[in-house]
């Protein structure tokens, strides 16, 4: 006698991927800030700093969105690893402070 074969269900279709407009909004706001500063007669250094920030920030935001997807286990793992690192670093600083206080006494 043979056992009946189990049928596996077809995987659920993936939800449509949402496109992010964050980088575009930041880029537009950066260029708008540069135009306003230049029109207002701000020093060229201020205009340059804002222009560079307007170019660099969208790149950083888009890179973060690529590296850390919105719904992902990997994002959680990266955040947990970062939190553990910050905790270890804070503990190390506390120990160093205690040792310095003991030496100074």
C-alpha positions in Angstrom: 0.0 0.0 0.0 1.4 3.4 -0.9 0.9 6.7 0.9 -0.7 9.5 -0.9 1.6 12.3 -2.0 1.2 15.6 -0.3 0.8 18.5 -2.5 2.8 21.6 -1.6 1.0 24.9 -1.8 2.3 27.4 -4.3 4.2 30.3 -2.6 2.2 33.4 -2.1 2.9 36.2 -4.6 5.2 38.9 -3.3 3.6 42.2 -2.6 4.4 45.0 -5.0 7.6 46.8 -4.1 7.1 50.4 -3.1 9.4 52.9 -4.7 11.0 55.3 -2.4 10.8 59.0 -3.0 13.0 59.9 0.0 16.1 60.5 -2.0 14.3 62.6 -4.6 12.7 64.8 -1.9 16.0 65.3 -0.1 17.7 66.2 -3.4 15.0 68.7 -4.4 15.0 70.3 -1.0 18.8 70.6 -1.1 18.8 72.3 -4.4 16.0 74.6 -3.3 18.0 75.5 -0.2 21.0 76.3 -2.4 18.9 78.6 -4.7 17.4 80.4 -1.7 20.8 80.9 -0.1 22.3 82.2 -3.3 19.3 84.5 -3.9 19.5 85.8 -0.4 23.2 86.7 -0.9 24.6 84.2 1.6 28.4 83.7 1.7 29.8 81.3 -0.9 31.0 79.0 1.8 27.5 78.5 3.2 26.1 77.9 -0.3 28.9 75.4 -1.0 28.3 73.5 2.3 24.6 73.2 1.6 25.2 72.2 -2.0 27.6 69.4 -0.9 25.2 68.2 1.8 22.4 68.3 -0.8 24.4 65.9 -3.0 25.9 63.7 -0.3 22.8 63.1 1.8 20.5 61.6 -0.9 23.4 59.2 -1.7 23.7 58.2 1.9 20.0 57.7 2.3 19.7 55.7 -0.9 22.7 53.6 0.1 21.1 52.9 3.5 17.9 51.8 1.8 19.8 49.4 -0.4 21.9 48.0 2.4 19.1 47.8 4.9 15.9 46.8 3.2 12.6 47.9 4.8 11.3 44.5 5.9 14.2 42.2 6.4 15.8 39.9 9.0 19.1 41.3 7.9 18.2 44.8 9.0 17.2 43.4 12.4 20.5 41.5 12.7 22.5 44.6 11.7 20.7 46.7 14.3 21.2 44.1 17.0 24.9 43.8 16.2 25.2 47.6 16.3 23.4 47.8 19.7 25.7 45.1 21.1 28.7 47.0 19.9 27.5 50.2 21.5 26.9 48.4 24.7 30.3 46.8 24.8 31.9 50.2 24.0 30.0 51.9 26.8 31.0 49.2 29.2 34.6 49.5 28.2 34.5 53.3 28.7 32.9 52.8 32.2 35.7 50.4 33.2 38.4 52.8 31.9 36.8 55.7 33.9 36.8 53.6 37.1 40.5 52.6 36.6 41.5 56.3 36.0 39.6 57.3 39.2 41.4 54.6 41.2 44.8 55.7 39.9 44.1 59.3 40.6 43.3 58.7 44.2 
